[in-house]
Amino acid sequence: MEFLEFWGQMTANPLLLVAVSLTLGVILVNGWTDAPNAIATCVVTRCMPPKVAILMAAVFNFLGVFVMTQISNKVAVTITSMVHFGDNSGETVIIVLCAAMLAIVIWATLAWAFGIPTSESHALIAGLTGGAMALTGLDAIVWGEWSKVLIGIVISVVLGFGLAWVIGKLVTVICYKMNRPRTEPFFKGAQIAGAAAMAFMHGAQDGQKFMGIILLCVFTLQGSGTSNFVIPPWLMIVCSLVMAAGTAIGGKKIIKSVGMDMVKLEKYQGFSADVASSISLVFCSVFGLPVSTTHVKTTSIMGVGAVKRVSAINFGVVKEMVMTWILTFPGCGLLAFLVTKLFLLIFN
């Protein structure tokens, strides 16, 4: 789809314009709450200043979306296929999607206000599911696609923590007798590369999810299927820029929470966490598992912290994050359900 064609559809249909605007709002909030995780370790270990890191994240977010989409768009397909809306009209479905996106913005903004790195991926899944259930009940859930979410949660935790511990341990053993000040330049450069890889994979995962929602809105109004589609480059650029703007607005609070409050990181630890996170996200993206980049990054940081000693992990912060993850599915899902019911009552 060309940009002018898409723009023409939005100007001709105010409902589509509202749905796309709300989805871009969710992407902006994702920039507040999720994108900073990709560069958190790089900033707090002073390898890069925040403004430069945010610019790098924007570039590599776009590259992640572009390159991974050429390899596989399974994540976007999973998101667009995990619920169905029955035989309802396109306008009704768009109202549901508008309500779900608004619920996600409200939920994520509250989490950001408290400095808690909640998962926008989980909020998106919960909001989309809650909205669809408000319309068609439990029949809205496509369990085959939804199961990939649960599988992704387990795999992301195991891979994130396990790989980070192994990589952190290997680095510690290999560099045990080395002069630490001499290794600093290497690990500084390596961590910048690791942060770039994390930003790349954040785009590959989260960028596909949210662009999938925008395309779902268009396909719904056109009455076409979502099993086979191509994500246009202009949409990748728009989403990357909006996400970067969100990171610039509110990223510092999350960077502090992830990179400083949970574990006091050194450069080699930040490098180990970034490499482990990137590998985990590549694996999940190839197999179409929509996982949380926040989930992967925080468990990776816990893994490198455990190499030194388990007490190095601030379990108070970890507990707060875990509780947020647990609450996201029922909390954001219920919020989306209620907002959808209200929207249907008012607009349908």
KOLLUM-305108 format. One record per residue: x, y, z of N, C-alpha, C in turn. Coordinates in steps of 0.1 Angstrom, whole numbers, padded with zeros to 4 digits, always signed. Layout:
N
XYZXYZXYZ
...
end
This chain:
348
+0008-0012+0000+0000+0000+0000+0009+0012+0000
+0006+0022-0009+0014+0034-0010+0008+0044+0001
+0017+0053+0005+0013+0063+0015+0001+0071+0011
+0001+0076-0001-0010+0085-0006-0023+0077-0006
-0023+0064-0009-0035+0056-0009-0040+0055+0006
-0030+0052+0015-0034+0051+0029-0039+0064+0034
-0033+0075+0031-0037+0088+0035-0051+0091+0030
-0054+0088+0018-0067+0090+0012-0078+0082+0020
-0075+0070+0024-0084+0062+0031-0087+0068+0045
-0077+0074+0051-0078+0080+0065-0087+0092+0064
-0084+0101+0054-0092+0113+0053-0106+0111+0049
-0108+0100+0042-0122+0096+0038-0130+0089+0049
-0123+0084+0059-0129+0077+0070-0124+0082+0083
-0131+0091+0090-0126+0096+0103-0124+0086+0113
-0132+0075+0113-0130+0064+0122-0116+0057+0121
-0112+0055+0108-0099+0050+0106-0088+0060+0111
-0090+0073+0109-0081+0083+0113-0079+0082+0128
-0090+0081+0135-0089+0080+0150-0082+0067+0154
-0085+0056+0148-0079+0043+0152-0064+0044+0149
-0059+0049+0138-0045+0050+0135-0038+0060+0145
-0045+0071+0148-0039+0081+0157-0037+0075+0171
-0047+0067+0176-0046+0060+0189-0035+0050+0189
-0034+0043+0177-0023+0033+0176-0009+0039+0177
-0008+0051+0170+0005+0058+0170+0007+0063+0185
-0004+0067+0192-0003+0070+0206+0003+0059+0214
-0001+0047+0211+0004+0035+0218+0019+0033+0215
+0022+0036+0203+0036+0034+0199+0045+0045+0206
+0039+0057+0207+0046+0068+0215+0048+0064+0229
+0038+0058+0235+0040+0053+0249+0049+0042+0250
+0050+0033+0240+0059+0022+0239+0074+0028+0239
+0075+0040+0232+0088+0047+0233+0092+0051+0247
+0082+0055+0255+0084+0059+0269+0088+0047+0277
+0081+0035+0275+0082+0025+0285+0090+0013+0281
+0091+0010+0268+0098-0002+0263+0111+0001+0256
+0111+0010+0247+0123+0013+0239+0135+0017+0248
+0133+0024+0259+0145+0028+0268+0152+0015+0273
+0145+0004+0274+0152-0008+0279+0163-0012+0270
+0162-0010+0257+0172-0014+0248+0185-0007+0250
+0184+0006+0255+0197+0014+0256+0200+0017+0271
+0192+0011+0280+0194+0014+0294+0208+0011+0299
+0212-0001+0297+0225-0005+0302+0237+0003+0296
+0235+0007+0283+0245+0015+0277+0247+0029+0282
+0235+0034+0287+0235+0048+0292+0240+0048+0307
+0235+0039+0315+0239+0039+0329+0253+0035+0332
+0260+0028+0322+0274+0025+0324+0283+0036+0317
+0276+0047+0312+0283+0058+0306+0290+0055+0294
+0286+0046+0286+0292+0043+0273+0287+0053+0263
+0275+0058+0265+0269+0068+0255+0260+0078+0263
+0260+0090+0259+0251+0100+0265+0236+0097+0261
+0226+0100+0269+0213+0097+0265+0208+0101+0252
+0211+0114+0248+0206+0119+0235+0211+0111+0223
+0224+0107+0224+0230+0100+0213+0225+0085+0213
+0223+0080+0225+0217+0066+0226+0203+0066+0220
+0195+0076+0223+0181+0077+0217+0181+0077+0202
+0191+0085+0197+0192+0086+0182+0196+0073+0176
+0205+0066+0182+0209+0053+0178+0198+0043+0179
+0190+0044+0189+0179+0035+0191+0169+0037+0180
+0166+0050+0176+0157+0052+0165+0161+0046+0152
+0174+0048+0149+0179+0042+0136+0178+0027+0136
+0183+0021+0147+0183+0006+0147+0169+0000+0149
+0160+0008+0155+0146+0003+0156+0141+0002+0142
+0143+0012+0133+0138+0011+0120+0145+0000+0112
+0158-0002+0114+0165-0012+0107+0160-0026+0111
+0157-0027+0124+0152-0040+0129+0138-0044+0123
+0129-0034+0122+0117-0036+0115+0119-0040+0101
+0127-0032+0094+0129-0034+0079+0135-0047+0076
+0146-0050+0083+0154-0063+0080+0146-0075+0084
+0141-0075+0096+0134-0087+0101+0121-0090+0093
+0114-0079+0089+0102-0081+0081+0105-0088+0068
+0117-0085+0062+0121-0092+0050+0124-0107+0052
+0128-0110+0064+0131-0124+0068+0118-0131+0072
+0111-0125+0081+0098-0131+0086+0089-0120+0092
+0076-0121+0088+0067-0112+0094+0057-0119+0103
+0062-0131+0109+0054-0139+0117+0048-0133+0129
+0056-0124+0135+0051-0117+0147+0039-0108+0144
+0040-0101+0133+0028-0093+0130+0016-0101+0126
+0019-0112+0119+0008-0121+0116+0001-0127+0128
+0009-0131+0138+0004-0136+0151-0005-0126+0158
-0001-0114+0158-0008-0103+0165-0022-0101+0158
-0022-0101+0145-0034-0098+0137-0043-0110+0137
-0038-0122+0141-0046-0134+0140-0051-0140+0153
-0047-0134+0164-0049-0140+0177-0063-0138+0182
-0071-0129+0176-0085-0127+0179-0093-0125+0166
-0106-0128+0167-0115-0125+0156-0127-0119+0161
-0134-0112+0152-0145-0103+0156-0158-0107+0151
-0160-0120+0147-0172-0125+0143-0177-0119+0129
-0189-0117+0128-0195-0112+0115-0198-0097+0116
-0192-0090+0126-0195-0076+0128-0190-0068+0117
-0196-0056+0114-0192-0047+0104-0178-0042+0106
-0171-0037+0096-0158-0031+0097-0158-0019+0107
-0169-0011+0106-0169+0001+0115-0170-0003+0130
-0177-0014+0133-0178-0019+0146-0165-0024+0151
-0158-0031+0143-0145-0036+0147-0135-0025+0149
-0135-0014+0141-0127-0003+0143-0130+0004+0156
-0142+0005+0160-0146+0011+0173-0139+0003+0184
-0140-0011+0183-0134-0020+0193-0118-0017+0194
-0112-0016+0182-0098-0014+0182-0094+0000+0188
-0102+0010+0185-0100+0023+0191-0101+0022+0206
-0111+0015+0211-0112+0014+0226-0100+0007+0232
-0096-0004+0225-0085-0012+0230-0072-0004+0231
-0069+0004+0220-0057+0012+0220-0058+0023+0231
-0070+0029+0233-0071+0039+0243-0068+0033+0257
-0073+0021+0259-0071+0014+0272-0056+0012+0274
-0049+0008+0264-0035+0005+0265-0027+0018+0268
-0031+0029+0262-0024+0042+0265-0026+0046+0279
-0038+0044+0284-0041+0047+0298-0033+0039+0308
-0033+0026+0305-0026+0016+0314-0011+0019+0313
-0005+0021+0302+0010+0023+0300+0014+0036+0306
+0006+0046+0305+0009+0060+0310+0010+0059+0326
+0000+0052+0332+0000+0050+0346+0013+0043+0351
+0017+0033+0343+0029+0025+0347+0041+0034+0345
+0042+0042+0335+0053+0051+0333+0054+0062+0344
+0042+0067+0348+0042+0077+0359+0049+0072+0372
+0048+0059+0374+0054+0053+0386+0068+0047+0383
+0073+0049+0371+0086+0044+0367+0087+0029+0366
+0076+0022+0364+0077+0008+0363+0077+0004+0348
+0087-0004+0344+0089-0008+0330+0079-0019+0326
+0066-0016+0326+0056-0025+0322+0058-0029+0307
+0053-0041+0304+0054-0046+0290+0043-0041+0281
+0047-0033+0271+0037-0028+0261+0033-0040+0252
+0041-0050+0250+0037-0061+0242+0025-0069+0249
+0027-0071+0262+0017-0077+0270+0004-0069+0271
+0006-0056+0272-0005-0047+0273-0013-0047+0259
-0006-0047+0248-0012-0048+0235-0020-0061+0234
-0014-0072+0238-0021-0085+0237-0033-0085+0246
-0032-0080+0258-0043-0080+0267-0054-0070+0263
-0050-0058+0258-0060-0049+0253-0068-0053+0241
-0061-0059+0232-0067-0064+0220-0077-0076+0223
-0073-0084+0232-0081-0096+0236-0093-0091+0244
-0091-0082+0253-0102-0077+0261-0112-0070+0253
-0108-0062+0243-0117-0055+0234-0125-0065+0226
-0118-0075+0220-0125-0085+0212-0136-0093+0220
-0132-0096+0232-0141-0103+0241-0154-0095+0245
-0152-0082+0245-0163-0073+0248-0174-0074+0237
-0169-0077+0225-0177-0078+0213-0183-0092+0211
-0175-0102+0212-0180-0116+0208-0178-0126+0219
-0173-0122+0231-0172-0132+0242-0159-0140+0240
-0159-0152+0247-0147-0160+0247-0144-0166+0233
-0154-0166+0224-0152-0170+0210-0143-0161+0203
-0140-0149+0208-0130-0140+0201-0116-0145+0201
-0113-0154+0211-0099-0158+0213-0095-0170+0203
-0085-0168+0196-0079-0179+0187-0068-0185+0196
-0072-0196+0202-0063-0202+0212-0050-0207+0206
-0050-0211+0194-0037-0216+0187-0027-0205+0186
-0032-0192+0183-0022-0181+0182-0019-0176+0196
-0029-0176+0205-0027-0170+0219-0017-0179+0227
-0017-0192+0224-0007-0200+0231+0007-0196+0228
+0010-0190+0217+0023-0185+0214+0028-0175+0224
+0018-0167+0229+0022-0157+0239+0027-0164+0252
+0020-0174+0256+0024-0181+0269+0037-0188+0267
+0039-0194+0255+0051-0201+0252+0063-0191+0252
+0060-0179+0246+0070-0168+0245+0074-0163+0259
+0065-0162+0268+0068-0158+0282+0078-0167+0288
+0075-0180+0288+0084-0190+0294+0098-0190+0287
+0098-0190+0274+0111-0191+0267+0119-0178+0269
+0112-0166+0270+0120-0154+0271+0126-0153+0285
+0119-0158+0295+0125-0158+0309+0137-0168+0310
+0135-0180+0305+0146-0190+0305+0158-0186+0297
+0156-0181+0285+0167-0177+0276+0173-0164+0281
+0165-0155+0285+0171-0142+0290+0180-0144+0302
+0175-0150+0312+0183-0152+0324+0194-0162+0322
+0191-0173+0316+0201-0184+0314+0213-0180+0305
+0210-0174+0294+0221-0169+0285+0229-0158+0291
+0222-0149+0298+0230-0138+0304+0239-0144+0315
+0235-0153+0323+0243-0159+0333+0255-0166+0327
+0253-0174+0316+0264-0181+0309+0274-0171+0303
+0269-0161+0296+0278-0152+0289+0285-0144+0300
+0278-0139+0310+0285-0132+0321+0296-0140+0328
+0293-0153+0330+0303-0162+0336+0315-0164+0327
+0312-0166+0314+0323-0168+0305+0332-0155+0304
+0326-0144+0304+0334-0131+0303+0342-0130+0316
+0336-0133+0327+0344-0132+0340+0356-0142+0340
+0354-0154+0336+0365-0164+0336+0376-0160+0326
+0372-0156+0314+0381-0152+0303+0390-0140+0307
+0383-0130+0314+0390-0118+0317+0395-0117+0331
+0395-0129+0338+0398-0129+0352+0412-0123+0356
+0422-0126+0348+0436-0121+0350+0440-0109+0343
+0430-0103+0335+0433-0091+0327+0433-0079+0336
+0440-0069+0332+0440-0056+0338+0427-0049+0335
+0418-0046+0345+0405-0041+0343+0405-0028+0335
+0413-0018+0339+0412-0005+0331+0416-0007+0316
+0424-0017+0313+0427-0019+0299+0416-0025+0291
+0407-0032+0298+0395-0038+0291+0384-0029+0289
+0384-0017+0296+0373-0008+0296+0370-0003+0281
+0380+0001+0273+0377+0005+0260+0370-0005+0251
+0375-0018+0253+0368-0029+0245+0354-0031+0249
+0351-0031+0262+0338-0034+0266+0328-0022+0264
+0334-0010+0264+0326+0002+0260+0321+0001+0246
+0330-0002+0236+0326-0004+0222+0317-0016+0221
+0320-0027+0228+0312-0039+0227+0298-0036+0232
+0297-0028+0243+0283-0026+0248+0275-0016+0239
+0282-0007+0233+0275+0001+0223+0269-0007+0212
+0278-0017+0207+0273-0026+0197+0261-0035+0202
+0262-0039+0215+0252-0047+0221+0239-0039+0222
+0240-0026+0226+0228-0018+0227+0221-0016+0213
+0230-0014+0203+0225-0013+0189+0217-0025+0185
+0223-0037+0189+0216-0050+0186+0203-0051+0193
+0202-0046+0206+0190-0047+0213+0179-0037+0207
+0183-0025+0203+0174-0016+0196+0169-0022+0183
+0178-0029+0176+0174-0036+0163+0164-0046+0166
+0165-0054+0176+0156-0065+0179+0143-0059+0186
+0144-0048+0192+0132-0042+0197+0123-0038+0186
+0129-0032+0175+0121-0029+0163+0116-0041+0157
+0124-0051+0156+0119-0064+0150+0107-0070+0157
+0107-0069+0170+0096-0074+0178+0084-0065+0179
+0087-0053+0186+0076-0044+0189+0071-0036+0177
+0080-0033+0168+0076-0025+0157+0066-0033+0148
+0069-0046+0146+0060-0055+0139+0046-0056+0145
+0046-0057+0159+0033-0058+0166+0024-0046+0163
+0029-0034+0165+0021-0023+0164+0017-0019+0149
+0026-0022+0140+0023-0020+0126+0012-0030+0122
+0013-0042+0128+0002-0052+0125-0012-0047+0128
-0013-0039+0139-0026-0033+0144-0030-0023+0133
-0021-0014+0129-0025-0004+0119-0030-0011+0106
-0023-0021+0102-0027-0028+0090-0040-0036+0092
-0042-0041+0104-0055-0048+0107-0067-0038+0106
-0065-0025+0110-0075-0015+0108-0079-0014+0094
-0069-0013+0085-0071-0011+0071-0078-0023+0065
-0073-0035+0068-0078-0047+0062-0093-0049+0066
-0096-0045+0079-0109-0047+0084-0119-0039+0076
-0116-0026+0073-0125-0018+0065-0125-0022+0050
-0115-0028+0045-0115-0033+0032-0121-0047+0030
-0123-0053+0042-0129-0067+0042-0120-0077+0036
-0107-0075+0037-0097-0085+0032-0091-0092+0044
-0084-0103+0041-0078-0112+0051-0064-0106+0056
-0059-0112+0067-0047-0108+0073-0036-0119+0073
-0038-0129+0065-0029-0140+0066-0016-0138+0057
-0017-0128+0048-0006-0126+0038-0006-0111+0035
+0004-0104+0040+0005-0090+0038+0020-0085+0038
+0022-0074+0032+0036-0068+0032+0035-0054+0039
+0045-0052+0049+0045-0040+0056+0053-0030+0048
+0046-0018+0044+0053-0008+0036+0064-0001+0043
+0075+0003+0036+0086+0010+0043+0082+0023+0049
+0073+0030+0043+0069+0043+0049+0063+0041+0063
+0056+0030+0065+0050+0028+0078+0061+0024+0088
+0071+0018+0084+0082+0015+0093+0089+0028+0097
+0091+0037+0088+0097+0050+0091+0089+0058+0101
+0076+0059+0099+0067+0066+0107+0067+0060+0121
+0066+0047+0123+0065+0041+0136+0078+0042+0143
+0089+0042+0136+0103+0043+0142+0104+0058+0148
+0100+0068+0140+0101+0081+0144+0092+0084+0157
+0080+0079+0157+0071+0081+0168+0077+0074+0180
+0082+0062+0179+0088+0055+0190+0100+0063+0196
+0108+0068+0187+0120+0076+0191+0115+0089+0199
+0105+0095+0194+0100+0107+0201+0095+0103+0215
+0089+0092+0217+0084+0087+0230+0096+0085+0239
+0107+0079+0234+0119+0076+0242+0125+0089+0247
+0125+0099+0238+0131+0112+0241+0123+0119+0252
+0110+0118+0252+0101+0124+0261+0102+0119+0275
+0102+0105+0276+0101+0099+0290+0110+0088+0293
+0120+0086+0285+0129+0074+0286+0138+0074+0298
+0142+0086+0304+0152+0086+0314+0147+0079+0327
+0134+0080+0330+0129+0074+0342+0130+0058+0342
+0127+0053+0330+0127+0038+0328+0142+0034+0328
+0150+0041+0321+0165+0038+0321+0170+0037+0335
+0166+0046+0344+0171+0046+0358+0166+0033+0365
+0153+0030+0363+0147+0019+0370+0153+0006+0365
+0155+0004+0352+0160-0009+0347+0175-0010+0349
+0183+0001+0346+0197+0000+0346+0204+0003+0359
+0198+0010+0368+0204+0014+0380+0198+0008+0393
+0185+0008+0393+0178+0004+0406+0179-0011+0408
+0178-0019+0397+0177-0033+0399+0190-0040+0401
+0201-0036+0394+0214-0042+0395+0224-0031+0392
+0234-0029+0400+0245-0019+0397+0254-0026+0387
+0254-0020+0375+0260-0027+0363+0274-0021+0360
+0283-0030+0356+0296-0026+0350+0295-0028+0335
+0305-0023+0328+0304-0024+0313+0303-0038+0308
+0311-0047+0314+0311-0061+0309+0298-0067+0312
+0291-0063+0323+0278-0069+0326+0267-0064+0317
+0268-0051+0314+0259-0045+0304+0260-0052+0290
+0272-0054+0286+0275-0061+0273+0269-0075+0274
+0271-0082+0284+0266-0096+0285+0251-0096+0285
+0244-0087+0292+0230-0086+0292+0224-0083+0278
+0231-0074+0271+0226-0070+0258+0227-0082+0248
+0239-0089+0248+0241-0100+0239+0230-0111+0242
+0228-0114+0254+0219-0125+0258+0204-0120+0254
+0201-0108+0256+0187-0103+0252+0186-0104+0237
+0196-0100+0230+0195-0099+0215+0193-0113+0209
+0201-0123+0214+0200-0137+0210+0186-0142+0213
+0181-0140+0225+0167-0144+0228+0157-0139+0219
+0158-0126+0216+0148-0119+0208+0148-0124+0193
+0160-0127+0188+0162-0133+0175+0155-0146+0174
+0157-0154+0184+0151-0168+0184+0136-0167+0184
+0130-0158+0193+0116-0157+0194+0110-0151+0181
+0116-0141+0175+0111-0134+0163+0111-0144+0151
+0121-0152+0150+0121-0162+0138+0109-0172+0139
+0106-0175+0152+0095-0185+0154+0081-0178+0156
+0081-0165+0154+0068-0158+0155+0062-0157+0169
+0071-0157+0179+0066-0156+0193+0066-0142+0197
+0054-0136+0200+0054-0122+0204+0058-0120+0218
+0070-0118+0221+0075-0116+0235+0078-0102+0239
+0080-0100+0251+0082-0086+0256+0097-0083+0257
+0101-0072+0250+0115-0068+0251+0119-0064+0265
+0110-0058+0272+0112-0055+0286+0114-0067+0294
+0106-0077+0292+0107-0090+0300+0121-0096+0297
+0125-0097+0285+0138-0103+0281+0150-0095+0287
+0149-0082+0286+0160-0074+0290+0162-0074+0306
+0151-0073+0313+0152-0073+0327+0156-0086+0333
+0152-0098+0327+0156-0111+0332+0171-0113+0328
+0176-0107+0317+0190-0108+0313+0198-0100+0323
+0194-0088+0328+0201-0081+0338+0202-0088+0351
+0191-0095+0354+0191-0104+0366+0201-0115+0365
+0202-0120+0353+0212-0131+0350+0226-0127+0352
+0230-0116+0347+0244-0111+0349+0246-0107+0363
+0236-0102+0370+0238-0099+0384+0240-0111+0393
+0233-0122+0389+0235-0134+0397+0248-0141+0395
+0256-0137+0385+0269-0143+0383+0278-0139+0395
+0277-0126+0398+0285-0121+0409+0281-0126+0423
+0268-0124+0425+0262-0130+0437+0247-0126+0436
+0239-0135+0441+0224-0133+0440+0220-0121+0448
+0227-0117+0458+0223-0106+0466+0226-0093+0459
+0233-0093+0448+0235-0081+0440+0222-0076+0433
+0212-0085+0432+0199-0081+0426+0191-0075+0436
+0185-0064+0433+0175-0057+0441+0162-0063+0439
+0158-0073+0448+0146-0081+0446+0133-0072+0449
+0135-0061+0456+0123-0052+0457+0119-0047+0444
+0128-0042+0436+0125-0038+0422+0120-0049+0413
+0126-0061+0415+0122-0072+0407+0108-0076+0410
+0105-0076+0423+0091-0080+0427+0081-0070+0422
+0084-0057+0422+0075-0047+0416+0073-0049+0401
+0083-0053+0394+0082-0055+0380+0073-0068+0377
+0076-0078+0385+0069-0091+0383+0054-0089+0385
+0051-0081+0396+0037-0079+0399+0030-0071+0388
+0038-0062+0382+0032-0054+0371+0029-0063+0359
+0039-0072+0356+0036-0081+0345+0024-0090+0348
+0023-0095+0360+0012-0104+0363-0002-0096+0362
-0001-0083+0366-0014-0075+0366-0017-0070+0352
-0008-0070+0343-0010-0064+0330-0021-0072+0322
-0020-0085+0322-0030-0092+0314-0044-0090+0319
-0047-0093+0332-0061-0091+0336-0064-0076+0337
-0055-0068+0342-0058-0054+0344-0060-0046+0331
-0051-0047+0322-0053-0040+0309-0064-0046+0301
-0065-0060+0302-0076-0067+0295-0090-0062+0300
-0091-0061+0313-0104-0057+0319-0107-0042+0315
-0097-0034+0316-0098-0020+0312-0103-0018+0297
-0097-0026+0289-0101-0026+0274-0115-0031+0273
-0118-0041+0280-0132-0047+0280-0142-0036+0283
-0140-0029+0294-0149-0018+0299-0150-0006+0289
-0138-0002+0285-0138+0009+0275-0145+0006+0262
-0143-0007+0258-0150-0011+0246-0165-0011+0247
-0170-0017+0258-0184-0017+0261-0190-0002+0261
-0182+0007+0267-0186+0021+0267-0187+0027+0253
-0176+0024+0245-0176+0029+0231-0187+0023+0223
-0190+0010+0224-0200+0004+0217-0214+0010+0220
-0216+0013+0233-0228+0019+0238-0230+0033+0232
-0219+0041+0231-0220+0055+0227-0220+0056+0211
-0211+0049+0205-0209+0051+0190-0215+0041+0181
-0219+0029+0186-0224+0019+0177-0239+0019+0176
end
